Amino acid sequence: MNGDSPILGALRQRPLRVLWLEDSASDFEFCIRELRRARLEVVADVVRTEGEFVDKLLGETYDVVLADYKLEGWTGMDALARMRELRRDTPLILVTGALGDAVVVDCLKRGVADYVLKDRVARLPIAICKALEEKYLREERKLAHNQLRESEEKFRALAESIASAIFIYRGTQCRYANRAAEIITGYDRSELLELSSWDLIHPDSRESVIQMGLTQVPGEAVPRRYELKIITKAGAARWLDVTSSFIEVEGRRGGLITAFDVTERKEAEEAVQRLVASDPLTGLANYRRLLDAFQCELKRSGRTGRSFSLVLFDLDGLKRINDAYGHLAGSRALCRVGNVLRAQCRSMDVPARFGGDEFAIILPETGADAARHVASRVADTVQNDGELPKITVSFGLAVCPDDGGSFKDVMLIADSGLYLMKGQPRLDDLQFNRTNLRLVDSAD
């Protein structure tokens, strides 16, 4: 696993104690092999009946409980209920076959830490680490809040000894920060006391913070938990798992914030998401990520009133290249186009390969003239990249919302321009829908 978390590193130093509810020996062995691939030493007690499960819970201590959803005569949710009755706070993860969305939501609401499908068991080590991380966070926060009620002196002693960052704010002004807060942010305590909370928040998280403020209920006493990206003194971005609640500060309402650095876990999750949303040959975004990016830009355009552009590219004569030079040369030609797109794009742009020889770029905050300039630059660079065989691309573009308010509409306009550039008749709608838009229709 890339981007190993501190929790995973700690687990590799000792056996992972697991209570396993499973009635399939083959499924159990398959999961064990996956955990061992993550370099985890597992000590597992496997049970099938409710009586065996209760006996093990009463007699042993476990890091995590793994349970199939459907067992012979009972379920994983029955096991969770017995754990609640016995006051066991051990995380329970469902390792199961396909579940409906409604069942998944119900299980999570009732306290299941996570669920892993058996055909995606490679995610099990990450799920275990996440569940244990959340358990440790709960324990630290429970301890912290209990001590806060006793006295400020005890609170300060405790706050300086735990790994979670603690801030006390009145308005946007910091009144207290512990040693962990200094380590996470890179600022010393005096700097944090002078710094507005807004200056710590990364631009990517500011809109969500504003939305939380707008939805806040007057007099709300329930702590809120969310993930937040901050900017450290060195300019680096860090992800925090934050819990905020209200307290009295100097006779006025203030905020108590506890935060745990989860940057390594977020980076590992983002790495997995990039793999899922990437074209395996070129490394560009795939069709699904292209569609998600379009929807995000459509929403932003609706808020700001500013347009954005989509440019389609087509590698000319890919079949001819494959026939004349072989499929390896054809694959290399696709990678050449992908490399040019990547090099010519800004960080905010989204270059993608969404078909065999079809590419696209979403250009935020970009009108038709600027988009045409980018497309021409890409075409010239591809044609003059110095490699053989020489390749060319055709392109067409559309501007949203001027040319349409949906992905399908914009794609049709851009595709029309692409075929005009090729000097070929426009595909009729039926043929177009069979090729470029069949994924759009299925997504709808």
Legacy VTK file of the C-alpha trace (Angstrom):
# vtk DataFile Version 3.0
C-alpha trace
ASCII
DATASET POLYDATA
POINTS 444 float
0.000 0.000 0.000
1.259 3.431 -0.971
0.997 6.337 1.433
0.982 4.097 4.518
-0.734 5.694 7.501
0.756 5.809 11.033
-1.971 3.363 12.106
-0.854 0.822 9.509
2.766 1.249 10.564
1.821 0.598 14.188
-0.205 -2.504 13.261
2.800 -3.968 11.479
4.692 -3.904 14.777
2.335 -6.374 16.448
-0.284 -8.989 15.575
-3.691 -7.688 14.544
-6.296 -9.328 16.780
-9.455 -10.108 14.785
-12.750 -11.726 15.739
-14.084 -13.089 12.448
-17.720 -14.024 11.809
-17.600 -16.091 8.636
-19.133 -19.396 7.560
-17.101 -19.744 4.339
-13.577 -21.096 4.815
-12.559 -20.053 1.296
-13.717 -16.455 1.812
-11.838 -16.336 5.113
-8.619 -17.588 3.519
-8.967 -15.108 0.653
-9.278 -12.188 3.086
-6.354 -13.421 5.191
-4.133 -13.527 2.094
-5.064 -9.929 1.289
-4.170 -8.762 4.805
-0.856 -10.582 4.607
-0.162 -8.857 1.293
-0.391 -5.612 3.280
2.292 -7.076 5.597
-0.110 -7.496 8.520
0.298 -10.379 10.942
-3.222 -11.535 11.793
-4.337 -13.556 14.800
-7.939 -14.466 14.081
-10.621 -16.285 16.024
-13.250 -17.512 13.562
-16.773 -18.122 14.855
-20.061 -19.022 13.222
-22.702 -19.063 15.941
-23.978 -16.292 18.183
-22.995 -18.252 21.287
-19.386 -18.632 20.115
-19.299 -14.927 19.297
-20.492 -13.832 22.756
-18.074 -16.213 24.500
-15.132 -14.776 22.571
-16.207 -11.201 23.253
-16.417 -11.859 26.978
-13.113 -13.685 27.165
-10.817 -11.880 24.715
-9.872 -8.402 23.518
-9.851 -7.647 19.776
-8.751 -4.778 17.575
-11.572 -5.258 15.084
-14.568 -7.478 14.346
-15.069 -8.606 10.736
-18.459 -10.064 9.883
-20.354 -11.312 6.867
-23.760 -9.618 6.581
-25.640 -12.899 6.207
-24.734 -15.786 8.482
-26.433 -19.070 9.196
-29.368 -18.205 11.439
-28.280 -14.650 12.220
-26.596 -11.561 10.712
-23.674 -9.239 11.172
-26.102 -6.610 12.454
-27.225 -9.027 15.167
-23.576 -9.256 16.177
-23.376 -5.461 16.357
-26.437 -5.408 18.617
-24.851 -7.944 20.993
-21.665 -5.862 21.102
-23.734 -2.831 22.123
-25.421 -4.856 24.857
-22.022 -5.977 26.153
-20.656 -2.408 25.894
-17.892 -3.370 23.496
-16.546 -0.442 21.429
-14.590 -2.636 19.012
-15.126 -1.476 15.383
-17.245 -3.856 13.291
-16.626 -3.991 9.535
-18.926 -5.904 7.217
-17.041 -8.073 4.702
-19.844 -9.217 2.497
-21.362 -9.704 -0.907
-23.321 -7.025 -2.746
-25.692 -4.969 -0.617
-28.356 -2.556 -1.772
-27.786 1.159 -1.180
-30.600 1.337 1.365
-29.125 -1.571 3.359
-25.658 0.013 3.319
-26.991 3.358 4.564
-28.968 1.621 7.323
-25.929 -0.391 8.460
-23.726 2.709 8.631
-26.392 4.655 10.538
-26.666 1.847 13.067
-22.956 1.973 13.822
-21.079 -0.269 11.376
-17.600 1.222 10.992
-17.321 0.360 7.286
-18.188 -2.277 4.711
-16.005 -4.074 2.155
-17.388 -6.068 -0.733
-15.844 -9.508 -1.137
-15.049 -8.846 -4.778
-13.083 -5.748 -3.684
-11.326 -7.182 -0.665
-8.091 -5.344 -1.547
-9.675 -2.389 0.278
-9.876 -4.327 3.570
-6.508 -3.162 5.044
-7.440 0.473 4.383
-10.879 -0.025 5.936
-9.348 -1.568 9.075
-6.869 1.303 9.446
-9.622 3.867 8.986
-11.872 2.167 11.560
-9.084 1.959 14.149
-8.070 5.547 13.444
-11.634 6.681 14.112
-11.765 4.606 17.295
-8.576 6.196 18.594
-9.962 9.623 17.713
-13.135 8.895 19.653
-11.155 7.756 22.670
-8.879 10.800 22.604
-11.770 13.208 22.192
-13.798 11.563 24.945
-10.841 11.807 27.259
-10.213 15.415 26.292
-13.800 16.542 26.832
-14.042 14.784 30.226
-10.924 16.513 31.436
-12.128 19.883 30.145
-15.091 19.714 32.473
-12.859 19.216 35.513
-10.633 22.275 35.320
-8.684 24.490 32.941
-5.431 23.445 34.544
-6.106 19.773 33.913
-7.289 20.600 30.409
-4.048 22.365 29.569
-1.956 19.512 30.949
-3.946 17.024 28.925
-4.019 19.137 25.769
-0.264 19.364 25.713
0.132 15.592 26.025
-2.148 14.300 23.273
-1.512 13.986 19.552
-4.665 15.862 18.500
-4.335 19.576 17.822
-6.556 21.725 20.047
-7.629 25.301 19.321
-9.944 27.573 21.288
-11.414 30.439 19.281
-13.551 33.452 20.032
-14.847 34.558 16.679
-11.927 34.136 14.278
-9.336 34.956 16.949
-7.363 32.083 18.467
-7.247 32.154 22.277
-5.421 28.901 22.881
-3.434 26.351 20.864
-1.606 23.299 22.164
1.767 21.860 21.167
0.206 19.490 18.623
-1.390 22.497 16.907
2.049 24.056 16.550
3.450 20.862 15.035
0.608 20.430 12.544
0.428 24.073 11.383
4.126 24.964 11.601
3.302 28.171 13.514
4.427 28.732 17.076
1.833 29.556 19.695
2.302 33.317 19.608
1.839 33.326 15.829
-1.344 31.250 16.062
-2.770 33.695 18.617
-2.223 36.529 16.126
-3.456 34.587 13.100
-7.066 34.645 11.940
-8.617 31.207 11.568
-9.530 32.183 7.993
-5.824 32.518 7.119
-5.266 28.871 8.063
-8.050 27.491 5.867
-7.042 26.326 2.403
-8.983 27.992 -0.473
-10.358 24.560 -1.439
-12.154 24.317 1.928
-13.378 27.882 2.356
-16.637 27.425 0.481
-17.568 24.357 2.543
-16.795 26.271 5.771
-19.080 29.092 4.623
-21.843 26.599 3.828
-21.533 25.029 7.285
-21.889 28.479 8.816
-24.997 29.179 6.752
-26.622 25.911 7.833
-25.756 26.358 11.492
-28.764 26.322 13.795
-28.778 29.112 16.428
-27.989 27.653 19.841
-26.825 24.359 18.344
-24.927 22.356 20.986
-24.133 19.150 19.076
-20.464 18.946 18.005
-19.834 18.943 14.276
-17.297 16.700 12.601
-15.842 17.310 9.163
-12.625 17.171 7.161
-10.804 20.397 6.422
-7.749 21.326 4.388
-5.373 23.918 5.885
-2.250 25.756 4.747
0.805 25.391 6.990
3.326 28.131 7.622
5.563 26.505 4.994
2.747 26.701 2.441
1.998 22.974 2.422
-1.553 21.631 2.386
-2.593 19.322 5.235
-5.894 17.497 5.802
-7.422 17.563 9.275
-10.255 15.531 10.759
-11.965 18.264 12.774
-14.555 18.233 15.553
-15.921 21.625 16.573
-18.214 22.514 19.447
-19.208 25.620 21.363
-17.855 26.626 24.770
-17.810 29.782 26.830
-14.637 31.829 26.362
-14.137 34.867 28.595
-17.848 35.146 29.182
-18.737 34.945 25.498
-19.551 32.158 23.109
-16.457 30.579 21.592
-15.380 27.469 19.766
-13.391 24.414 20.810
-11.739 22.641 17.895
-9.907 19.343 18.059
-8.105 18.222 14.938
-6.225 15.102 13.912
-3.842 15.099 10.952
-5.191 12.627 8.359
-3.115 13.852 5.403
-1.474 10.494 4.770
-4.807 8.691 4.688
-6.342 11.312 2.381
-3.382 11.133 0.033
-3.665 7.348 -0.079
-7.398 7.591 -0.814
-6.794 10.218 -3.493
-4.127 8.007 -5.079
-6.647 5.169 -5.290
-9.263 7.541 -6.753
-6.791 8.773 -9.364
-6.141 5.191 -10.434
-9.863 4.484 -10.678
-10.500 7.715 -12.645
-7.501 7.471 -14.993
-7.011 6.033 -18.443
-4.497 3.179 -17.973
-2.606 3.865 -21.231
-2.111 7.648 -21.158
-2.645 8.425 -17.467
-5.172 11.131 -18.395
-8.629 11.347 -16.863
-11.069 8.718 -18.120
-14.662 9.218 -19.276
-16.178 9.104 -15.786
-13.799 11.726 -14.418
-14.396 13.898 -17.510
-18.145 13.779 -16.898
-17.690 14.590 -13.183
-15.435 17.547 -14.056
-18.018 18.820 -16.549
-20.779 18.686 -13.927
-18.584 20.554 -11.417
-17.826 23.289 -13.948
-21.500 23.484 -14.906
-22.422 24.163 -11.273
-19.639 26.727 -10.885
-20.721 28.452 -14.096
-24.260 28.627 -12.737
-22.991 30.364 -9.605
-20.523 32.759 -11.231
-22.176 33.379 -14.602
-18.844 32.720 -16.344
-18.559 30.256 -19.212
-16.173 27.367 -19.758
-15.138 25.393 -22.838
-14.861 21.768 -23.890
-12.470 20.848 -26.711
-12.607 17.459 -28.466
-9.578 15.999 -30.230
-9.356 13.017 -32.555
-6.095 11.297 -33.496
-6.231 11.166 -37.287
-5.693 7.799 -38.947
-5.092 5.588 -35.917
-6.153 2.507 -37.893
-3.683 3.391 -40.635
-0.886 3.679 -38.065
-1.807 0.334 -36.509
-1.920 -1.372 -39.917
1.327 0.159 -41.190
3.487 0.226 -38.061
1.816 -2.132 -35.597
-0.347 -1.656 -32.535
2.630 -0.744 -30.355
3.222 2.306 -32.553
-0.512 3.077 -32.358
-0.409 2.951 -28.560
2.684 5.146 -28.594
0.850 7.655 -30.836
-1.985 7.856 -28.296
0.546 8.451 -25.517
2.194 11.194 -27.579
-1.117 13.016 -27.838
-1.715 12.484 -24.106
1.709 13.914 -23.237
1.054 17.035 -25.318
-2.364 17.582 -23.726
-0.888 17.247 -20.268
1.957 19.669 -21.038
-0.310 22.311 -22.597
-2.917 22.364 -19.827
-3.126 24.572 -16.773
-3.442 22.972 -13.361
-7.190 23.752 -13.331
-7.822 22.146 -16.751
-8.936 18.518 -17.107
-7.407 16.611 -20.053
-8.995 13.223 -20.713
-9.035 10.249 -23.050
-12.586 8.951 -23.296
-12.471 6.694 -26.369
-10.103 4.730 -28.561
-8.678 7.733 -30.436
-10.753 10.466 -28.777
-9.483 13.037 -26.297
-10.975 16.093 -24.610
-10.032 19.049 -22.420
-12.334 20.949 -20.082
-11.097 24.546 -19.821
-12.612 26.452 -16.856
-13.146 30.206 -17.165
-12.356 30.030 -20.901
-14.269 31.436 -23.876
-14.278 30.328 -27.503
-11.291 32.369 -28.742
-8.997 31.255 -25.924
-10.153 27.636 -26.277
-9.463 27.714 -30.024
-5.977 29.078 -29.308
-5.287 26.217 -26.890
-6.611 23.637 -29.365
-4.480 25.023 -32.216
-1.388 25.001 -29.991
-2.039 21.360 -29.081
-2.519 20.411 -32.747
0.696 22.193 -33.816
2.698 20.615 -30.991
1.440 17.116 -31.829
2.261 17.565 -35.511
5.783 18.796 -34.752
6.769 16.606 -31.830
9.754 15.191 -33.762
8.736 11.532 -33.511
7.877 9.082 -36.267
5.452 8.270 -37.643
4.179 11.858 -37.873
0.713 12.259 -36.432
-1.978 14.924 -36.499
-5.141 15.647 -34.564
-8.419 17.264 -35.521
-10.452 19.233 -33.026
-13.774 20.883 -32.357
-14.967 22.950 -29.432
-18.044 24.205 -27.654
-18.678 26.791 -24.952
-20.998 26.137 -22.026
-23.649 27.376 -21.408
-23.764 29.272 -24.757
-23.767 26.063 -26.835
-25.929 24.016 -24.479
-26.629 23.264 -20.871
-25.826 19.556 -20.795
-22.847 17.350 -21.500
-24.634 15.739 -24.420
-25.508 19.066 -26.055
-21.993 20.443 -25.722
-20.464 17.217 -27.014
-22.675 17.350 -30.116
-21.580 20.892 -30.947
-17.881 20.131 -30.379
-18.121 16.936 -32.407
-19.702 18.847 -35.305
-16.700 21.180 -35.401
-14.296 18.248 -35.229
-15.827 16.553 -38.259
-15.894 19.808 -40.206
-12.156 20.150 -39.560
-11.620 16.615 -40.826
-13.446 17.610 -44.003
-15.934 14.805 -43.479
-19.753 14.909 -43.402
-21.248 15.374 -39.961
-22.295 12.115 -38.310
-26.054 11.870 -37.996
-27.416 11.853 -34.470
-28.134 8.131 -34.578
-24.555 7.240 -35.478
-23.193 9.719 -32.954
-25.317 8.283 -30.172
-24.070 4.783 -30.979
-20.470 5.880 -30.527
-19.502 8.941 -28.516
-22.704 9.311 -26.498
-23.604 5.795 -25.524
-21.883 6.330 -22.157
-23.699 9.629 -21.670
-27.052 7.938 -22.257
-26.224 5.106 -19.846
-25.074 7.598 -17.216
-28.349 9.515 -17.557
LINES 1 445
444 0 1 2 3 4 5 6 7 8 9 10 11 12 13 14 15 16 17 18 19 20 21 22 23 24 25 26 27 28 29 30 31 32 33 34 35 36 37 38 39 40 41 42 43 44 45 46 47 48 49 50 51 52 53 54 55 56 57 58 59 60 61 62 63 64 65 66 67 68 69 70 71 72 73 74 75 76 77 78 79 80 81 82 83 84 85 86 87 88 89 90 91 92 93 94 95 96 97 98 99 100 101 102 103 104 105 106 107 108 109 110 111 112 113 114 115 116 117 118 119 120 121 122 123 124 125 126 127 128 129 130 131 132 133 134 135 136 137 138 139 140 141 142 143 144 145 146 147 148 149 150 151 152 153 154 155 156 157 158 159 160 161 162 163 164 165 166 167 168 169 170 171 172 173 174 175 176 177 178 179 180 181 182 183 184 185 186 187 188 189 190 191 192 193 194 195 196 197 198 199 200 201 202 203 204 205 206 207 208 209 210 211 212 213 214 215 216 217 218 219 220 221 222 223 224 225 226 227 228 229 230 231 232 233 234 235 236 237 238 239 240 241 242 243 244 245 246 247 248 249 250 251 252 253 254 255 256 257 258 259 260 261 262 263 264 265 266 267 268 269 270 271 272 273 274 275 276 277 278 279 280 281 282 283 284 285 286 287 288 289 290 291 292 293 294 295 296 297 298 299 300 301 302 303 304 305 306 307 308 309 310 311 312 313 314 315 316 317 318 319 320 321 322 323 324 325 326 327 328 329 330 331 332 333 334 335 336 337 338 339 340 341 342 343 344 345 346 347 348 349 350 351 352 353 354 355 356 357 358 359 360 361 362 363 364 365 366 367 368 369 370 371 372 373 374 375 376 377 378 379 380 381 382 383 384 385 386 387 388 389 390 391 392 393 394 395 396 397 398 399 400 401 402 403 404 405 406 407 408 409 410 411 412 413 414 415 416 417 418 419 420 421 422 423 424 425 426 427 428 429 430 431 432 433 434 435 436 437 438 439 440 441 442 443
